[in-house]
Amino acid sequence: MIPKITSPETLGQALRAERKHKGMSQKAVGHSVGMEQHTISKIEKGNPGTELNSLFRLLAALDLELNIQPRQKPAMESTGDNW
């Protein structure tokens, strides 16, 4: 199960877990979509400067897709953002 993504770091952790689950190295994943291993490493470490194109190429290499949905609100309304 992929966890709720709330930051670049949790996105990177989820991508790393999925890559490992598929038994792929960073180098192999990068090679499949024309990216360098160090780029995959940066994304998996949660680099907030990741280009969207790189993210979508990595998602494609891992046979994943991005879905957007409204956030689930906690039972009690709180002030501010809960990311």
DOSE-317888 format. One record per atom (N, C-alpha, C, CB): x, y, z. Coordinates in pm, whole numbers, plus 32768, in hexadecimal, padded with zeros to 4 digits. Glycine has a CB too. Layout:
% residues N
XYZ...
***
This chain:
% residues 83
80557F8A80008000800080008059807D80007FA08000807B803D80DA7FAA808981567FA3804F81B88009808681927F1380A581F3805C8074824E80C4804282D2808B80E38269812A7FFE831E80E07FD383A480BB804F83FA80A57F7583E2812880528440803680C38495801380A58523804280E184907F7A80F98555809C80E285DA80D38158863880C380C085CF816481C486088085823B865C80768295861D800B8288866B80FE82F986687FDB835A862C7F7F83A085B27FBC83C286957F5583B785B7803E83FA8548808183A584CA8081841E856E810F832484D680A182D0845E80A282B9842B80148249847D80E782B784837FB382AE84577F28832B84067F05829E84D07EC783A084397F27841C83F17F0C8421836A7F50849284447F3783F483647FCD83F382E68017839782807FD483C682FE80A8832382AE7FA782C482547F6582FD82217EE0823E829C7F4D833E827A7E94837982517E1583EB81EE7E2C83AC82CB7DC8843E82077E9084AB81AB7EB1847481227ED8850281E57F23840E81217F2C83D280A27F58839A80547EE1836480BB7FC18358809A7E88831E80587E12838C80227DB782C480B97DC383F7806F7DA4846780417D5084A57FC37D8B84D180B07D4284BC7FC57E0F84F77F517E5084997ED97E4A851A7F717EE184197EF27E5B83B47E887E5383BA7E437DCA83267EC17E6C83D77E917D6383E07E5B7CDB846A7E1F7CBF83C17EC87C7584C57E277D2085497DED7D1285A37E357CAF853C7D607CEA85907EB97CA285DD7F077C4286417F617C8985807F5C7BEA86B47F747C4B87177FD37C7F86F7805F7C4B87A77FA87C58873080C37C8A871E814C7C58875581587BCB876481B27CB587C581187BB38803811E7B2F87A880DF7AC4888B80D87B31876E806C7AE3871680287A838699807B7A6686EE7F9E7AB9865F80B37ACE85E781077ABB860A81807A6685AD81347B44867681C27A8786A082377A3A86BC821579AA871A82747A79870181A679938723817D790A86A5816778B7877880FD790C863C813078F485C2811078A9857B818D7874856380C179028597820178B08555827D788385B982EC786484F382AE78EC863882C87854869D832A782C86C3838E7898866F837377B686C58361791586EB83B879848766837F79C8867783C879E987B883D77A03882F83AC7A4C880883777AD7889384217A59885A83207B0C884282E77B90883A83537BFA88B082837BB4889083BA7BF0889084247C57880C84727C57890684847C4287C984797BE5874784BD7BDF86DE846C7C2A871B84D37B4C86E083E97C17868483917C60869D839F7CF6869382FC7C33871C83A17D1D874083B07DAA870A84327DE487D883AB7DBA871884A07D9B86E585227DCC864E851D7DE1870885927D69860784E27D82857584DA7D8E855084877E088536849D7D0F859384167E1B857583BE7E8C859983FD7F1185BF833A7E7C85F6845B7F12861984A27F8E85BC85177FAA86A984D57F86855E85317F4F84FC859A7F65852A86247F3C84D6859D7FF48584862B7EDB85B386AC7EAB853D87017E7B861B86997E38852187717EBD84AD87C27E9784BF88087E11849288297F02853788077DD8855088477D57853F87E97CE185D988817D56850687747CF884F387137C8C8497874A7C2084BA868F7CC484C2873C7BA4846E87687B3483FA87077B2384C187727AB18386873E7B01831186E97AEE832786817A828298873D7ACC836D86A67A188389864779AD83D685CF79E383D6868B793C843885E77A388486857A7A74842D85217ACA84FA85B27AC883D6855E7B18837B85127B6D832284B77B18832585707BC282E884EE7AAE828F849D7A5B82DA84307A0F824684F779F88356844879EA83A683DF79AB83C2836E7A0E842A841A797583DE83927A8B83F6832B7AF0837682DD7B0C842B836B7B72830683237B16828682DD7B29826E82797AB8821183427B30828A82A27A3C8277824979CA82D381CF79D3829082957946835181E679FB83B081787A06838381117A6E843A81AF7A2B833E81407AD5830E80E77B3F827F80B77B268315812D7BC5824780DA7AB381BE80B57A8E815A80E67AF781B3801C7A7E816C81677B1D811381A87B7E80CF821E7B3C816281D47BFB8065824D7B7A802182C67B4B800283207BC17F9F82A37AFD7FEB839D7BA47FCB84017C097F35841B7C06801C84847BF37EF684157C797E6784347C847E5684A87CE37E1683B87CB47E0285067CBE7DE7857C7D117D5A856C7D4B7DF386027CBE7D4E85847DCD7CCC857C7E0E7CC785E27E7F7CB184ED7E447C5086087EA87C4686677F187C8386297F977BB2868E7F307CBE86807FE77CF4865180667C84862980C37D4B86BE80A87C9F85C681167C4085A0817C7C5685FA81F47C50850981A27BEC863782217BF5869282947BE8864483167B878700828C7C33866C837B7C23862A83FE7B98864884367C91865984627B6D85F584927AE8860584CC7AD6868E850A7AD0859A85367B3D86BD85517B358742858D7B8187A285327B6F8743861F7B40880F850F7B82887484BB7BF188B785097B1C88DD84887C6488C284CD7CD18906850F7CFC897B84B67D4988A4852B7D4A89D284ED7D788A44849F7DFA8A21845A7D888AC184F87E118A5A83E77E8D8A4483A07E8D89C5834E7EFE8A4084007EFB89B0830B7F0C893D82B57F4788CA83037F638960823D7F17885382EB7F4787DD83347FA8878982E47ED48788835D7FE787C0827F80478771823480B787528290807987BA81B6
***
